Amino acid sequence: MQHEQIAPSELSTPSEPSEQSAPSAPSERSEPSAPATEQTAQGAAAQPEPVTLPLTRAAGCPFDPPAELAELREQQPLRPMQYPDGHVGWLATGHAVTRAIAADPRFSSRYELLHFPLPGMPSGPLPPAVLGDLTGIDAPEHTRYRRLLAGKFTVRRMRQLTSRVEQITADHLDAMERHGPVVDLVQAFAHPVPALMICELLGVPQSDRSGFQEHTAMLSSPDAGVEAQMAALTALTECVRELVLAKRAHPTDDLLSDLTTSDLTDDELAGIGSFLLAAGLDTTANMLGLGTFALLSHPEQAAALRADPGLADQAVEELLRYLSIAHTGIRAALEDIELDGQLIKAGDTVTVSVSAANRDPLKFPDPDTLDLRRKATGHLAFGHGAHQCLGQQLARVEMRVAFPALFRRFPTLRLAVPPEDVPLRDVMSVYGVHQLPVTWDKE
């Protein structure tokens, strides 16, 4: 589960954190592109021409963000940007300024205030977030939901799920072994492991899980149109609504049952449950799929993880930093804000490039190298501030178990197609792979 990101219904993902953090320092750079006083005084005349959001990754470099992002970050880590609907807002590419924006309550996540940076996204005024959608709301509503949920996702509670994650992981590795090569790792492993875990966390009965998985799969399908995705979201919400009523009548040992004792209405519970299902599946599934692709493309790193299971914690943090699958976030300024020598006007939308921030050499030396022994502390893959990923500890547990187990079980695991033939989710707000055909040597 990644941090709250980019789409109103988040048809591919969100995220969450601790309560509001204090804003961090505006910039770590010792040589800003222009003195703050000069830029503020000269105003618009001193500004460079607005850029458009770089989206094209270099051929043969599926793990690197668009190269233009690094160029923009070096020139000016916060600069004007032209949006597809004509709005002129801002693009943040530096780690320090991106972190500061995420931590500052003067930047809003409310959908109805935002302009979308990706082409093909909705234009014009957007409706407010539906009940239970933590991605598109601010305090005090966000704080109320957050406080009710935060205690359900503590490090201790998520680690208590480790044995169940290990069992689900082993079951799917057993099934892969019985099937034999070639398999699509996404369908055989990366998708079902987090799907089953979030169903267990919410208390979805075994008999209903296939239906829940079908609806959530539709939300991230490359072939589904917006109407089909919205229909899947509606169906998912109705399924959760029925589940909420069942939990009120006959509570069991799960998160939804716990929440029925709060002051949340049935509609709020149904919305929160749908939000958590969608959020807890797509992001972790894509981390497992794309992360495996990255490790197979860096065999020395895969060998290090296979040889040293104790490396798992560091490996997961580095993969999160290096891949940054929830690559782009957006906020709207609620008032005039001076930041990093720029004056952001009230109403301006600010796009934050998480993938560029996580490759900032001022924060991470040699940032374009995948190094599982790196201490990637401070990465922004789960966001920062009030909308940091609520389920980050569950995602960490799943990845810490799944990656080492996969490479231990199949030491000769490799791609079954040329790397350039792996279909990438390069037009979606959560990056990853649609499929990952893999093979191995049978003993």
N, C-alpha and C positions, 0 to 999 in steps of 0.2 A: 504494500500500500504506500503510495507516494503522497507528496504534499498536495493540498488543494490547488488545482491548476486552472484550467482554461475554458471549459465549456459549461453552459448553463446547467444542463442535465448531467454533465460530465459523463457522456456516453462512452468514455473510455477510461476515466479515473479522477480521484481527489487526494486530500491529505490533511493532516492536523498536528498541533503541538501542545506545549504547556501554556499556561495563561500568558497574557500579553507580556512580552519582554520589553525591557527598556531599549530604546533605539541605540544601535551601535554607532561607532564613529563613522562619519560620512565617507571617508576614504582612507585606504592604507597607502596610497601612492605618494611618494615623496616629491614627484615632479608632475603635478596636474597639467593637463594640456593647455590651460590658460588660467591666469590668476582669477580667483573667484570674484574679487571686487571689480576687476575689469569686465568680466563676462556679464555680471549683474548690471553694471552701469551702462554698458553698450546695448544690452537687451538683444532684441531680435536681429539687429544689424550685425552682431558679432557671431551669430550662430551659423554653423555650417548648414548646407542644404540638408533637408530631411532625407534620411535613408529609408529603404524598405527592408523588412525583416528578411535576412538571408535564410533560405530554406533548402538549397541544393547542396547535398553532401558530395564530396569528390568521389569519382568513380574508383572503386576498389578500396574505399575507406569507410566501411559501413559503421564503424564505431566512433568516428570523429565527427564533431559538429561541423557545419559549413565553415570553410576556411575564412570567409569574409567576417565572421564573428570575431575571430582573433584579431584581424586587422582593425576592426572598429573598436575593440577593447583597448588596443594599444594607442589608437588615436585619441579616444575620448570615451571613457567607460560609461558616461551617461550623455546621450545625444538625441536631438530631435528625430522623430520617425514618422513617416507617412503611412497611414493605415489604409486598408483596401476600400473603406467607405469614405475616404477623403479627410478624415480626422488627422490632425497633426498633433501627435503626442510625443512619447519618449521611448527610448530603448536603453535598458541597463544591461551591461555586459561584464562589468567588473565584480569580483566577489564581494568587496567591501560595500559598494553601493547597493548591490542586490540584497545583501543581508540587512542593510539599514532600512530599505524599503519594506521588506517583509516584517520587520519588527516595529514599524511606525504606525500607530493607530490612525494617523491622518490619511493613510492610504486605505481605501475601501475595497472590499471584494464583492460588493453588491452588483449583481448582473445588470440591473437596470441603469447603472452608471457607466458601464464599460463599452469600449469599442474593441472588436476582435482583430488581432493582428494577422491571422491566417486567412488566405484567400478561400472563398467558398463557404465561409462561416456566415451566420446571420448578420444582416445589417439593419440599422435603425434601432429604435427603442426595443429593449428586451423585457420580458416579463420578470417579475421578482422570482427568487428561488422558491421552489415548492417546499411545503413543510418537511422538515427533517433533513434538507440538503444543507450541510454545513459549509459547503464550498462558497455559496453565494450570499452569505449574510455576515453582518458585523455584530459587535457587542451592542446591546446586552443580550440579544437573542442567541448569538453564537456562544457567548459565555455560559448562558443557562444550559444549553445542550452539552457543551464541552464538559462542564463540571459534573453532569450526570454520567457522562461516558468515560471520563478520564480514569476513574478508579477501576474500570473494567478492563483496561488495557495496560496495566502496570507491568514493569519488567518482571516482577515476581510471578504475577498471574500468567503471563505469556510463557515464561520458562517452565511453568507447571504443565504446559501443553506439549513439552518437548517429546515425551515418550509417545504421545499420540501422533505427532508429526513423524517421528521415526517409524512408527508402524505403517502409516499411510504411505510414506516414501518407500519402505521396503516392499509393500504389497504391489506398488506400481512398477518397481524395478523387477520384481518376480514376474509380473505379467509381460514386461518387455522381453525378459529372458526366454519365457515360454514361447512368445510370438516369434522371436528370432529376428535378425536383421532382414530387411531395412524397416525402420519405423520413423514416423513423424514424432519427434520428441515433444512438440507442442501438445498434440492430442494425447500422446501416451503418458506424459509426465508433467510438463510445465503447467498445463491448464488444470488437470484434475487434482493435483496436490493442494494448491491454495483454495480451489473450489470446495473441496470436501472439508477443509479446515474451517473456512468461514461458515459453512453450513452447520458444522458441529458447534461452533462458538455461539451461533444464533439459536441453535436448537431446532433446526429443520429436520423433520422426521425422515428416516431413510427412504420411505416410499415416495417422498416429494422431491428428493434431491435431483433427480434427472431433469424434471421440469424446471427447477430453479437454474440448473446449469445451462439448459437450452436458452432460457431468456437472457441470462447474462452473456452467453456467447454471442447472441444476436446484437447486443449493445456494442460489441467491438468487431463485428464482422465487416470485412472490406467490401462485401457484395451487397450488404443491406443498405437500403436508402434510409433517409431520415424518417419517413413514415413508418417503415418496418421497425426501426429502432425505438421510436416513440411508442409504438404498439407493444413492443417487448417490455419497455419500461413500465407501461400501464399494467400489463399482465403481471409483471414482477411485483409491483406495488400491491395489486389485489391479492396475490398469493401471500405476501407478507401480512396484509391486513387480516386475512383468514387465520394465519398463524398467530397473530397477536391475540385475537379473540380466543383461540384455543389455549394460549398460555395464561390468559386471565382466568379461564375456567379451570384449567389443570396445569398449574406451573410446574416446571421441571428445573433441572440444574443447568441453566444456560443464561446467556446475556439478556435475551428478550424477556424471559420470565423475571429476571431481576428488575428490569426496567418497568414492569407492570406495577411495581410497588411505588413508583415515583408519581409525580403529578403530570406526566406526559399523557396527552389524549391518545385515543386509538389512531387518529390520523397522523399525529406526530410520530408515534411508534412505528407505524407502517412506513412512513417516509424515511425515518432513521434506519430501519431495517433494510430497506431497499438501497439506501445510500451505502451502507456498510457492505452489503453483498457485492454491489458493483465495484466499490472502491477496493475491497479486499481481494478481488480476483484478478482483474485485468492487469494491474501494475505488477504484482508479484509474479504472475504467469509470464509476463514479458521480461522481467528480470531473469527468471530461470531460463527462458528460451534464448534471449540475446546474450545473457551471461555465459551460457554453455557455448554458443557460437564464438564468443570472444576468447574463451579458454581454449577451444579447439584451434583457434587461429593463432594462439600463443602457447604452443605445446610445452615450452619450458615453464610457464606459469601453471599449467595444468599438472605437470609433473611435480612441481613444488607442493601443490595442494594435496596431491595423492600421497606424497611421501610424508607429509606433516599435517595430520588432521588438526593439530593445534593452531594451524594457520587460518582456520575457517573464519574466525571473527574478523581479522584484518582483511582477509580476502573479500568478504562480503562488503565491507566499507569501501574498499578500493573499487570494486565493481560498480557499486552505487555511484561513486564519484565519476569514474571513467565513462560510464554509459549514460548517466543522467537521462533516463527514459522519459520522465515527466519534464520535458525540456524547456517549456515556455510557460510563464505565468503572467497574469495581468492584474493591475490594481488601478484605481481611480483616485486622484487627489481630491480630498474634501475641502482643502483650503490652499492658498498659496504656500509653497514650501521651497525653501532654498536648500539645495542638496548638491554636494560635489561641485560647487561653483556655478550651478544652474538654478534658474528660477522656474519651478514647475507651477503652473497656474491651476487654480481650483477648476475641476472638471476635466483636466488632462488625464488621458489614460497612459499608464506606464507599463510597458512590456518588459518583463525580466527574463533574460536568457539564462536559465539555470545551467544549461550545458556549457555556455561560455564562462560563467562564473566558476564552475567546477574545474575549468581548465586554465584558470588565471595563474600565471607563474609567480605572481606576487604572494599567492597563498600556498601553491603547491609546486615545488621545484620539479622541473622536467615533467610538466603536467600531461603531455600527450603520450607518455609511456605508461603501460599497464604494469604495475609492480605490486604484487600481492603482499609484499613485505612492507609496503609504505604504511605509515600511520596517517590515514586520510581523515583525521579529526577535523571537524569544521566544514565538511562538505554540505551542500545544500540540496541533496537529492530528496530529502524528506521535508524540505522547506525550513522555515525559521519563523519564530514569532507565534502569533495566536492561531495561525492556520497550518502549523507544522503537522506532519502526518500523525493522525491519532493512532493508527494501527502499525506504526513503525516497528514496535517490538515484536509483534506477531510476524511481520514480514521478515525481520532479522532471524527469528527462530526457524522459520521455514527454509530460508536460504542457507543458514549455517548447517542445517541437517542435510538438505537436498544436494547441494553441490558436491561435498566430499563423498556422500554415499553413491552418487551417480558415477563419479570417476574411479572410486574403488571397485564398484561392481563391474564396470566395463573399462578396464585399463587400456584397451585398444580402441576405444570409442573415437570415431572420426566422422567427418561429413560424408554423406553418400552422394553428394552432388558438388560441382565446383562452387567455390564461395560466391562467385558472381551470380549464381542461379538461385541463391537463397532469397525468397521473396520478403522484402522489407516493408514495414509499416511506416513508410516515409512521408505519408500525407495525413498522419493522424496525430492527435495531441499527446498520445503515449506511443513512443517509439518502440520498436521491437521487430519480431519476425512473425509472419503469418504461418509459416511452416519451417521446420528444421529437420530435413531428412538425415538420419544418422545410421551408421552401421558399425559393426565390430567383428572381431574374430571369434567364432564359436570354438569352445574348447572340445 
